[in-house]
Amino acid sequence: MGFIGFVIVGLIAGFVARALVPGKDDLGIIGTIILGMVGSFVGGFLGSLIQDGPAELTASGIIGSIIGAIIALLVWRRVGGRSRV
């Protein structure tokens, strides 16, 4: 996947993750893209753990990216420690 494709998948995955996880996030468009890109790597890592293969950090498809972005968003919120109203 080329870099532009990776950014587009990151944008879609980050947007869907933010839509599925309730709460307010002040990420903006760049933060949403980065969230989706991180989610792609998290999803790829989790996918390699589930499959019979070496645990390596690779990019995943859109479904894995969304699942990874949801996990990354929840971790970000927990680590950030800001109160949510």
LOVOSE-822300 format. One record per atom (N, C-alpha, C, O): x, y, z; residue number from 1. Coordinates in Angstrom, 2 decimals. Example, Ala and Ser with C-alpha at 12.3 -4.5 7.8 and 13.67 -1.06 7.14 Angstrom:
! LOVOSE-822300
<pt xx="13.19" yy="-5.69" zz="7.80" mikol="1"/>
<pt xx="12.30" yy="-4.50" zz="7.80" mikol="1"/>
<pt xx="13.20" yy="-3.30" zz="7.80" mikol="1"/>
<pt xx="14.24" yy="-3.32" zz="8.46" mikol="1"/>
<pt xx="12.85" yy="-2.25" zz="7.08" mikol="2"/>
<pt xx="13.67" yy="-1.06" zz="7.14" mikol="2"/>
<pt xx="12.90" yy="0.03" zz="7.87" mikol="2"/>
<pt xx="13.41" yy="1.14" zz="8.04" mikol="2"/>
This chain:
! LOVOSE-822300
<pt xx="0.86" yy="-1.17" zz="0.00" mikol="1"/>
<pt xx="0.00" yy="0.00" zz="0.00" mikol="1"/>
<pt xx="0.91" yy="1.23" zz="0.00" mikol="1"/>
<pt xx="1.85" yy="1.31" zz="0.78" mikol="1"/>
<pt xx="0.62" yy="2.16" zz="-0.86" mikol="2"/>
<pt xx="1.39" yy="3.38" zz="-0.93" mikol="2"/>
<pt xx="1.09" yy="4.30" zz="0.25" mikol="2"/>
<pt xx="0.15" yy="4.08" zz="1.02" mikol="2"/>
<pt xx="1.89" yy="5.33" zz="0.36" mikol="3"/>
<pt xx="1.73" yy="6.25" zz="1.49" mikol="3"/>
<pt xx="0.37" yy="6.95" zz="1.46" mikol="3"/>
<pt xx="-0.27" yy="7.10" zz="2.51" mikol="3"/>
<pt xx="-0.08" yy="7.38" zz="0.30" mikol="4"/>
<pt xx="-1.38" yy="8.06" zz="0.19" mikol="4"/>
<pt xx="-2.51" yy="7.11" zz="0.59" mikol="4"/>
<pt xx="-3.43" yy="7.52" zz="1.29" mikol="4"/>
<pt xx="-2.42" yy="5.87" zz="0.15" mikol="5"/>
<pt xx="-3.42" yy="4.86" zz="0.55" mikol="5"/>
<pt xx="-3.41" yy="4.62" zz="2.04" mikol="5"/>
<pt xx="-4.46" yy="4.45" zz="2.66" mikol="5"/>
<pt xx="-2.21" yy="4.61" zz="2.63" mikol="6"/>
<pt xx="-2.07" yy="4.43" zz="4.07" mikol="6"/>
<pt xx="-2.71" yy="5.59" zz="4.83" mikol="6"/>
<pt xx="-3.35" yy="5.37" zz="5.86" mikol="6"/>
<pt xx="-2.54" yy="6.80" zz="4.34" mikol="7"/>
<pt xx="-3.14" yy="7.98" zz="4.96" mikol="7"/>
<pt xx="-4.67" yy="7.94" zz="4.83" mikol="7"/>
<pt xx="-5.38" yy="8.28" zz="5.77" mikol="7"/>
<pt xx="-5.16" yy="7.51" zz="3.68" mikol="8"/>
<pt xx="-6.61" yy="7.44" zz="3.48" mikol="8"/>
<pt xx="-7.23" yy="6.37" zz="4.38" mikol="8"/>
<pt xx="-8.27" yy="6.61" zz="4.99" mikol="8"/>
<pt xx="-6.59" yy="5.20" zz="4.47" mikol="9"/>
<pt xx="-7.08" yy="4.16" zz="5.38" mikol="9"/>
<pt xx="-7.01" yy="4.65" zz="6.82" mikol="9"/>
<pt xx="-7.91" yy="4.37" zz="7.62" mikol="9"/>
<pt xx="-5.96" yy="5.38" zz="7.17" mikol="10"/>
<pt xx="-5.83" yy="5.94" zz="8.51" mikol="10"/>
<pt xx="-6.94" yy="6.93" zz="8.82" mikol="10"/>
<pt xx="-7.49" yy="6.94" zz="9.93" mikol="10"/>
<pt xx="-7.28" yy="7.77" zz="7.85" mikol="11"/>
<pt xx="-8.36" yy="8.73" zz="8.04" mikol="11"/>
<pt xx="-9.69" yy="8.02" zz="8.26" mikol="11"/>
<pt xx="-10.45" yy="8.36" zz="9.16" mikol="11"/>
<pt xx="-9.97" yy="7.02" zz="7.42" mikol="12"/>
<pt xx="-11.24" yy="6.29" zz="7.55" mikol="12"/>
<pt xx="-11.29" yy="5.54" zz="8.87" mikol="12"/>
<pt xx="-12.30" yy="5.61" zz="9.58" mikol="12"/>
<pt xx="-10.23" yy="4.83" zz="9.22" mikol="13"/>
<pt xx="-10.21" yy="4.06" zz="10.46" mikol="13"/>
<pt xx="-10.31" yy="4.97" zz="11.68" mikol="13"/>
<pt xx="-11.03" yy="4.65" zz="12.63" mikol="13"/>
<pt xx="-9.59" yy="6.07" zz="11.67" mikol="14"/>
<pt xx="-9.66" yy="7.01" zz="12.79" mikol="14"/>
<pt xx="-11.04" yy="7.63" zz="12.94" mikol="14"/>
<pt xx="-11.53" yy="7.79" zz="14.06" mikol="14"/>
<pt xx="-11.65" yy="7.98" zz="11.82" mikol="15"/>
<pt xx="-12.99" yy="8.56" zz="11.86" mikol="15"/>
<pt xx="-14.02" yy="7.56" zz="12.40" mikol="15"/>
<pt xx="-14.84" yy="7.92" zz="13.24" mikol="15"/>
<pt xx="-13.96" yy="6.32" zz="11.92" mikol="16"/>
<pt xx="-14.91" yy="5.30" zz="12.38" mikol="16"/>
<pt xx="-14.68" yy="5.00" zz="13.86" mikol="16"/>
<pt xx="-15.64" yy="4.84" zz="14.61" mikol="16"/>
<pt xx="-13.42" yy="4.91" zz="14.28" mikol="17"/>
<pt xx="-13.12" yy="4.65" zz="15.70" mikol="17"/>
<pt xx="-13.66" yy="5.77" zz="16.58" mikol="17"/>
<pt xx="-14.24" yy="5.50" zz="17.63" mikol="17"/>
<pt xx="-13.47" yy="7.02" zz="16.17" mikol="18"/>
<pt xx="-13.99" yy="8.13" zz="16.96" mikol="18"/>
<pt xx="-15.50" yy="8.15" zz="16.98" mikol="18"/>
<pt xx="-16.10" yy="8.58" zz="17.97" mikol="18"/>
<pt xx="-16.15" yy="7.68" zz="15.91" mikol="19"/>
<pt xx="-17.61" yy="7.63" zz="15.86" mikol="19"/>
<pt xx="-18.16" yy="6.50" zz="16.73" mikol="19"/>
<pt xx="-19.23" yy="6.65" zz="17.31" mikol="19"/>
<pt xx="-17.43" yy="5.39" zz="16.83" mikol="20"/>
<pt xx="-17.92" yy="4.25" zz="17.59" mikol="20"/>
<pt xx="-17.68" yy="4.37" zz="19.09" mikol="20"/>
<pt xx="-18.45" yy="3.83" zz="19.88" mikol="20"/>
<pt xx="-16.61" yy="5.05" zz="19.49" mikol="21"/>
<pt xx="-16.28" yy="5.20" zz="20.91" mikol="21"/>
<pt xx="-16.91" yy="6.50" zz="21.40" mikol="21"/>
<pt xx="-16.55" yy="7.58" zz="20.93" mikol="21"/>
<pt xx="-17.85" yy="6.39" zz="22.37" mikol="22"/>
<pt xx="-18.51" yy="7.61" zz="22.84" mikol="22"/>
<pt xx="-17.54" yy="8.51" zz="23.62" mikol="22"/>
<pt xx="-16.58" yy="8.05" zz="24.23" mikol="22"/>
<pt xx="-17.83" yy="9.79" zz="23.59" mikol="23"/>
<pt xx="-17.01" yy="10.77" zz="24.30" mikol="23"/>
<pt xx="-16.46" yy="11.81" zz="23.36" mikol="23"/>
<pt xx="-16.52" yy="11.66" zz="22.14" mikol="23"/>
<pt xx="-15.93" yy="12.87" zz="23.94" mikol="24"/>
<pt xx="-15.42" yy="13.99" zz="23.16" mikol="24"/>
<pt xx="-13.91" yy="13.85" zz="23.02" mikol="24"/>
<pt xx="-13.20" yy="13.61" zz="24.00" mikol="24"/>
<pt xx="-13.42" yy="14.00" zz="21.80" mikol="25"/>
<pt xx="-11.99" yy="13.96" zz="21.51" mikol="25"/>
<pt xx="-11.60" yy="15.21" zz="20.75" mikol="25"/>
<pt xx="-12.25" yy="15.57" zz="19.76" mikol="25"/>
<pt xx="-10.56" yy="15.87" zz="21.19" mikol="26"/>
<pt xx="-10.07" yy="17.07" zz="20.53" mikol="26"/>
<pt xx="-8.85" yy="16.71" zz="19.67" mikol="26"/>
<pt xx="-7.74" yy="17.16" zz="19.96" mikol="26"/>
<pt xx="-9.07" yy="15.92" zz="18.64" mikol="27"/>
<pt xx="-7.95" yy="15.45" zz="17.82" mikol="27"/>
<pt xx="-7.77" yy="16.25" zz="16.54" mikol="27"/>
<pt xx="-6.63" yy="16.49" zz="16.14" mikol="27"/>
<pt xx="-8.82" yy="16.65" zz="15.89" mikol="28"/>
<pt xx="-8.70" yy="17.31" zz="14.60" mikol="28"/>
<pt xx="-8.42" yy="16.30" zz="13.51" mikol="28"/>
<pt xx="-8.38" yy="15.10" zz="13.76" mikol="28"/>
<pt xx="-8.24" yy="16.78" zz="12.29" mikol="29"/>
<pt xx="-8.08" yy="15.90" zz="11.13" mikol="29"/>
<pt xx="-6.73" yy="15.18" zz="11.16" mikol="29"/>
<pt xx="-6.66" yy="13.99" zz="10.86" mikol="29"/>
<pt xx="-5.67" yy="15.89" zz="11.52" mikol="30"/>
<pt xx="-4.34" yy="15.26" zz="11.58" mikol="30"/>
<pt xx="-4.30" yy="14.23" zz="12.68" mikol="30"/>
<pt xx="-3.74" yy="13.15" zz="12.49" mikol="30"/>
<pt xx="-4.87" yy="14.53" zz="13.83" mikol="31"/>
<pt xx="-4.92" yy="13.57" zz="14.94" mikol="31"/>
<pt xx="-5.74" yy="12.34" zz="14.58" mikol="31"/>
<pt xx="-5.40" yy="11.23" zz="14.99" mikol="31"/>
<pt xx="-6.81" yy="12.54" zz="13.82" mikol="32"/>
<pt xx="-7.64" yy="11.41" zz="13.39" mikol="32"/>
<pt xx="-6.86" yy="10.52" zz="12.43" mikol="32"/>
<pt xx="-6.94" yy="9.29" zz="12.52" mikol="32"/>
<pt xx="-6.10" yy="11.11" zz="11.51" mikol="33"/>
<pt xx="-5.27" yy="10.33" zz="10.59" mikol="33"/>
<pt xx="-4.21" yy="9.56" zz="11.36" mikol="33"/>
<pt xx="-3.99" yy="8.37" zz="11.10" mikol="33"/>
<pt xx="-3.54" yy="10.21" zz="12.29" mikol="34"/>
<pt xx="-2.51" yy="9.55" zz="13.08" mikol="34"/>
<pt xx="-3.11" yy="8.43" zz="13.92" mikol="34"/>
<pt xx="-2.52" yy="7.35" zz="14.03" mikol="34"/>
<pt xx="-4.29" yy="8.66" zz="14.50" mikol="35"/>
<pt xx="-4.98" yy="7.63" zz="15.26" mikol="35"/>
<pt xx="-5.24" yy="6.40" zz="14.38" mikol="35"/>
<pt xx="-4.99" yy="5.28" zz="14.80" mikol="35"/>
<pt xx="-5.72" yy="6.61" zz="13.17" mikol="36"/>
<pt xx="-5.99" yy="5.50" zz="12.26" mikol="36"/>
<pt xx="-4.72" yy="4.80" zz="11.81" mikol="36"/>
<pt xx="-4.72" yy="3.58" zz="11.65" mikol="36"/>
<pt xx="-3.64" yy="5.54" zz="11.61" mikol="37"/>
<pt xx="-2.38" yy="4.93" zz="11.21" mikol="37"/>
<pt xx="-1.80" yy="4.09" zz="12.35" mikol="37"/>
<pt xx="-1.31" yy="2.99" zz="12.12" mikol="37"/>
<pt xx="-1.85" yy="4.61" zz="13.56" mikol="38"/>
<pt xx="-1.42" yy="3.84" zz="14.73" mikol="38"/>
<pt xx="-2.31" yy="2.61" zz="14.88" mikol="38"/>
<pt xx="-1.83" yy="1.51" zz="15.17" mikol="38"/>
<pt xx="-3.61" yy="2.80" zz="14.68" mikol="39"/>
<pt xx="-4.54" yy="1.69" zz="14.75" mikol="39"/>
<pt xx="-4.24" yy="0.62" zz="13.73" mikol="39"/>
<pt xx="-4.45" yy="-0.57" zz="13.99" mikol="39"/>
<pt xx="-3.77" yy="1.01" zz="12.57" mikol="40"/>
<pt xx="-3.41" yy="0.03" zz="11.54" mikol="40"/>
<pt xx="-2.25" yy="-0.84" zz="12.00" mikol="40"/>
<pt xx="-2.26" yy="-2.05" zz="11.79" mikol="40"/>
<pt xx="-1.26" yy="-0.23" zz="12.63" mikol="41"/>
<pt xx="-0.15" yy="-1.02" zz="13.15" mikol="41"/>
<pt xx="-0.56" yy="-1.89" zz="14.32" mikol="41"/>
<pt xx="-0.12" yy="-3.04" zz="14.42" mikol="41"/>
<pt xx="-1.41" yy="-1.37" zz="15.22" mikol="42"/>
<pt xx="-1.92" yy="-2.17" zz="16.33" mikol="42"/>
<pt xx="-2.73" yy="-3.35" zz="15.81" mikol="42"/>
<pt xx="-2.56" yy="-4.48" zz="16.27" mikol="42"/>
<pt xx="-3.61" yy="-3.09" zz="14.85" mikol="43"/>
<pt xx="-4.40" yy="-4.16" zz="14.24" mikol="43"/>
<pt xx="-3.54" yy="-5.19" zz="13.54" mikol="43"/>
<pt xx="-3.82" yy="-6.39" zz="13.63" mikol="43"/>
<pt xx="-2.50" yy="-4.76" zz="12.86" mikol="44"/>
<pt xx="-1.58" yy="-5.69" zz="12.20" mikol="44"/>
<pt xx="-0.82" yy="-6.54" zz="13.20" mikol="44"/>
<pt xx="-0.59" yy="-7.72" zz="12.96" mikol="44"/>
<pt xx="-0.42" yy="-5.93" zz="14.32" mikol="45"/>
<pt xx="0.28" yy="-6.68" zz="15.36" mikol="45"/>
<pt xx="-0.64" yy="-7.71" zz="16.00" mikol="45"/>
<pt xx="-0.24" yy="-8.86" zz="16.20" mikol="45"/>
<pt xx="-1.88" yy="-7.30" zz="16.31" mikol="46"/>
<pt xx="-2.83" yy="-8.25" zz="16.89" mikol="46"/>
<pt xx="-3.17" yy="-9.36" zz="15.91" mikol="46"/>
<pt xx="-3.34" yy="-10.51" zz="16.32" mikol="46"/>
<pt xx="-3.27" yy="-9.04" zz="14.64" mikol="47"/>
<pt xx="-3.52" yy="-10.05" zz="13.63" mikol="47"/>
<pt xx="-2.40" yy="-11.06" zz="13.53" mikol="47"/>
<pt xx="-2.65" yy="-12.25" zz="13.34" mikol="47"/>
<pt xx="-1.16" yy="-10.60" zz="13.66" mikol="48"/>
<pt xx="-0.03" yy="-11.53" zz="13.60" mikol="48"/>
<pt xx="0.03" yy="-12.40" zz="14.85" mikol="48"/>
<pt xx="0.55" yy="-13.51" zz="14.80" mikol="48"/>
<pt xx="-0.49" yy="-11.91" zz="15.98" mikol="49"/>
<pt xx="-0.55" yy="-12.74" zz="17.18" mikol="49"/>
<pt xx="-1.60" yy="-13.83" zz="17.05" mikol="49"/>
<pt xx="-1.41" yy="-14.94" zz="17.54" mikol="49"/>
<pt xx="-2.71" yy="-13.51" zz="16.40" mikol="50"/>
<pt xx="-3.81" yy="-14.47" zz="16.24" mikol="50"/>
<pt xx="-3.41" yy="-15.55" zz="15.24" mikol="50"/>
<pt xx="-3.69" yy="-16.73" zz="15.46" mikol="50"/>
<pt xx="-2.78" yy="-15.16" zz="14.16" mikol="51"/>
<pt xx="-2.36" yy="-16.12" zz="13.13" mikol="51"/>
<pt xx="-1.10" yy="-16.84" zz="13.57" mikol="51"/>
<pt xx="-0.42" yy="-16.42" zz="14.50" mikol="51"/>
<pt xx="-0.80" yy="-17.92" zz="12.88" mikol="52"/>
<pt xx="0.42" yy="-18.65" zz="13.17" mikol="52"/>
<pt xx="1.58" yy="-17.99" zz="12.43" mikol="52"/>
<pt xx="1.84" yy="-18.29" zz="11.26" mikol="52"/>
<pt xx="2.26" yy="-17.11" zz="13.09" mikol="53"/>
<pt xx="3.37" yy="-16.43" zz="12.46" mikol="53"/>
<pt xx="4.10" yy="-15.58" zz="13.48" mikol="53"/>
<pt xx="3.69" yy="-15.50" zz="14.64" mikol="53"/>
<pt xx="5.17" yy="-14.96" zz="13.05" mikol="54"/>
<pt xx="5.91" yy="-14.12" zz="13.99" mikol="54"/>
<pt xx="5.12" yy="-12.86" zz="14.34" mikol="54"/>
<pt xx="4.40" yy="-12.31" zz="13.51" mikol="54"/>
<pt xx="5.26" yy="-12.42" zz="15.58" mikol="55"/>
<pt xx="4.59" yy="-11.19" zz="16.03" mikol="55"/>
<pt xx="5.40" yy="-10.01" zz="15.52" mikol="55"/>
<pt xx="6.44" yy="-9.67" zz="16.09" mikol="55"/>
<pt xx="4.93" yy="-9.39" zz="14.45" mikol="56"/>
<pt xx="5.65" yy="-8.27" zz="13.87" mikol="56"/>
<pt xx="4.70" yy="-7.09" zz="13.69" mikol="56"/>
<pt xx="3.49" yy="-7.26" zz="13.57" mikol="56"/>
<pt xx="5.26" yy="-5.92" zz="13.69" mikol="57"/>
<pt xx="4.49" yy="-4.70" zz="13.56" mikol="57"/>
<pt xx="4.32" yy="-4.36" zz="12.08" mikol="57"/>
<pt xx="5.23" yy="-3.83" zz="11.45" mikol="57"/>
<pt xx="3.14" yy="-4.67" zz="11.53" mikol="58"/>
<pt xx="2.87" yy="-4.42" zz="10.12" mikol="58"/>
<pt xx="1.53" yy="-3.71" zz="10.00" mikol="58"/>
<pt xx="0.71" yy="-3.75" zz="10.92" mikol="58"/>
<pt xx="1.31" yy="-3.07" zz="8.87" mikol="59"/>
<pt xx="0.02" yy="-2.43" zz="8.62" mikol="59"/>
<pt xx="-1.02" yy="-3.49" zz="8.31" mikol="59"/>
<pt xx="-0.71" yy="-4.55" zz="7.75" mikol="59"/>
<pt xx="-2.27" yy="-3.20" zz="8.68" mikol="60"/>
<pt xx="-3.35" yy="-4.16" zz="8.43" mikol="60"/>
<pt xx="-4.38" yy="-3.53" zz="7.50" mikol="60"/>
<pt xx="-4.23" yy="-2.39" zz="7.08" mikol="60"/>
<pt xx="-5.42" yy="-4.29" zz="7.20" mikol="61"/>
<pt xx="-6.50" yy="-3.81" zz="6.36" mikol="61"/>
<pt xx="-7.42" yy="-2.87" zz="7.13" mikol="61"/>
<pt xx="-7.13" yy="-2.49" zz="8.26" mikol="61"/>
<pt xx="-8.52" yy="-2.50" zz="6.52" mikol="62"/>
<pt xx="-9.41" yy="-1.50" zz="7.10" mikol="62"/>
<pt xx="-10.08" yy="-2.00" zz="8.38" mikol="62"/>
<pt xx="-10.19" yy="-1.24" zz="9.34" mikol="62"/>
<pt xx="-10.52" yy="-3.27" zz="8.43" mikol="63"/>
<pt xx="-11.18" yy="-3.79" zz="9.63" mikol="63"/>
<pt xx="-10.19" yy="-3.85" zz="10.78" mikol="63"/>
<pt xx="-10.49" yy="-3.42" zz="11.89" mikol="63"/>
<pt xx="-9.00" yy="-4.39" zz="10.52" mikol="64"/>
<pt xx="-7.96" yy="-4.43" zz="11.56" mikol="64"/>
<pt xx="-7.55" yy="-3.04" zz="12.00" mikol="64"/>
<pt xx="-7.25" yy="-2.82" zz="13.18" mikol="64"/>
<pt xx="-7.53" yy="-2.10" zz="11.06" mikol="65"/>
<pt xx="-7.18" yy="-0.72" zz="11.39" mikol="65"/>
<pt xx="-8.23" yy="-0.08" zz="12.30" mikol="65"/>
<pt xx="-7.88" yy="0.65" zz="13.23" mikol="65"/>
<pt xx="-9.49" yy="-0.35" zz="12.03" mikol="66"/>
<pt xx="-10.56" yy="0.20" zz="12.87" mikol="66"/>
<pt xx="-10.48" yy="-0.38" zz="14.28" mikol="66"/>
<pt xx="-10.58" yy="0.36" zz="15.26" mikol="66"/>
<pt xx="-10.31" yy="-1.70" zz="14.38" mikol="67"/>
<pt xx="-10.20" yy="-2.34" zz="15.69" mikol="67"/>
<pt xx="-8.98" yy="-1.80" zz="16.43" mikol="67"/>
<pt xx="-9.07" yy="-1.48" zz="17.62" mikol="67"/>
<pt xx="-7.86" yy="-1.69" zz="15.74" mikol="68"/>
<pt xx="-6.65" yy="-1.14" zz="16.36" mikol="68"/>
<pt xx="-6.81" yy="0.31" zz="16.77" mikol="68"/>
<pt xx="-6.30" yy="0.72" zz="17.81" mikol="68"/>
<pt xx="-7.52" yy="1.10" zz="15.95" mikol="69"/>
<pt xx="-7.73" yy="2.51" zz="16.28" mikol="69"/>
<pt xx="-8.64" yy="2.66" zz="17.50" mikol="69"/>
<pt xx="-8.44" yy="3.56" zz="18.32" mikol="69"/>
<pt xx="-9.63" yy="1.78" zz="17.63" mikol="70"/>
<pt xx="-10.48" yy="1.81" zz="18.82" mikol="70"/>
<pt xx="-9.64" yy="1.51" zz="20.06" mikol="70"/>
<pt xx="-9.77" yy="2.19" zz="21.07" mikol="70"/>
<pt xx="-8.79" yy="0.49" zz="19.98" mikol="71"/>
<pt xx="-7.92" yy="0.15" zz="21.11" mikol="71"/>
<pt xx="-6.97" yy="1.30" zz="21.41" mikol="71"/>
<pt xx="-6.78" yy="1.66" zz="22.57" mikol="71"/>
<pt xx="-6.37" yy="1.89" zz="20.38" mikol="72"/>
<pt xx="-5.44" yy="3.01" zz="20.58" mikol="72"/>
<pt xx="-6.15" yy="4.21" zz="21.19" mikol="72"/>
<pt xx="-5.58" yy="4.91" zz="22.03" mikol="72"/>
<pt xx="-7.39" yy="4.48" zz="20.77" mikol="73"/>
<pt xx="-8.15" yy="5.60" zz="21.31" mikol="73"/>
<pt xx="-8.48" yy="5.37" zz="22.78" mikol="73"/>
<pt xx="-8.37" yy="6.30" zz="23.59" mikol="73"/>
<pt xx="-8.87" yy="4.16" zz="23.14" mikol="74"/>
<pt xx="-9.17" yy="3.86" zz="24.54" mikol="74"/>
<pt xx="-7.92" yy="3.96" zz="25.41" mikol="74"/>
<pt xx="-7.98" yy="4.47" zz="26.53" mikol="74"/>
<pt xx="-6.78" yy="3.49" zz="24.90" mikol="75"/>
<pt xx="-5.52" yy="3.62" zz="25.64" mikol="75"/>
<pt xx="-5.14" yy="5.09" zz="25.77" mikol="75"/>
<pt xx="-4.69" yy="5.52" zz="26.83" mikol="75"/>
<pt xx="-5.31" yy="5.86" zz="24.69" mikol="76"/>
<pt xx="-4.99" yy="7.30" zz="24.73" mikol="76"/>
<pt xx="-5.81" yy="8.01" zz="25.79" mikol="76"/>
<pt xx="-5.29" yy="8.84" zz="26.54" mikol="76"/>
<pt xx="-7.08" yy="7.68" zz="25.86" mikol="77"/>
<pt xx="-7.94" yy="8.31" zz="26.87" mikol="77"/>
<pt xx="-7.52" yy="7.92" zz="28.27" mikol="77"/>
<pt xx="-7.52" yy="8.75" zz="29.17" mikol="77"/>
<pt xx="-7.17" yy="6.66" zz="28.47" mikol="78"/>
<pt xx="-6.78" yy="6.18" zz="29.80" mikol="78"/>
<pt xx="-5.46" yy="6.81" zz="30.24" mikol="78"/>
<pt xx="-5.32" yy="7.24" zz="31.38" mikol="78"/>
<pt xx="-4.50" yy="6.86" zz="29.33" mikol="79"/>
<pt xx="-3.19" yy="7.42" zz="29.64" mikol="79"/>
<pt xx="-3.25" yy="8.93" zz="29.79" mikol="79"/>
<pt xx="-2.56" yy="9.51" zz="30.62" mikol="79"/>
<pt xx="-4.10" yy="9.57" zz="28.97" mikol="80"/>
<pt xx="-4.22" yy="11.02" zz="29.03" mikol="80"/>
<pt xx="-4.71" yy="11.51" zz="30.37" mikol="80"/>
<pt xx="-4.28" yy="12.57" zz="30.84" mikol="80"/>
<pt xx="-5.60" yy="10.77" zz="31.00" mikol="81"/>
<pt xx="-6.04" yy="11.08" zz="32.35" mikol="81"/>
<pt xx="-6.92" yy="12.31" zz="32.48" mikol="81"/>
<pt xx="-7.18" yy="12.76" zz="33.59" mikol="81"/>
<pt xx="-7.38" yy="12.87" zz="31.36" mikol="82"/>
<pt xx="-8.25" yy="14.03" zz="31.46" mikol="82"/>
<pt xx="-9.65" yy="13.58" zz="31.85" mikol="82"/>
<pt xx="-10.10" yy="12.52" zz="31.42" mikol="82"/>
<pt xx="-10.31" yy="14.38" zz="32.64" mikol="83"/>
<pt xx="-11.67" yy="14.03" zz="33.04" mikol="83"/>
<pt xx="-12.63" yy="14.25" zz="31.89" mikol="83"/>
<pt xx="-12.53" yy="15.23" zz="31.16" mikol="83"/>
<pt xx="-13.55" yy="13.33" zz="31.74" mikol="84"/>
<pt xx="-14.57" yy="13.39" zz="30.68" mikol="84"/>
<pt xx="-15.89" yy="13.73" zz="31.32" mikol="84"/>
<pt xx="-16.32" yy="13.08" zz="32.27" mikol="84"/>
<pt xx="-16.54" yy="14.75" zz="30.78" mikol="85"/>
<pt xx="-17.85" yy="15.14" zz="31.31" mikol="85"/>
<pt xx="-18.93" yy="14.79" zz="30.33" mikol="85"/>
<pt xx="-20.11" yy="15.04" zz="30.60" mikol="85"/>
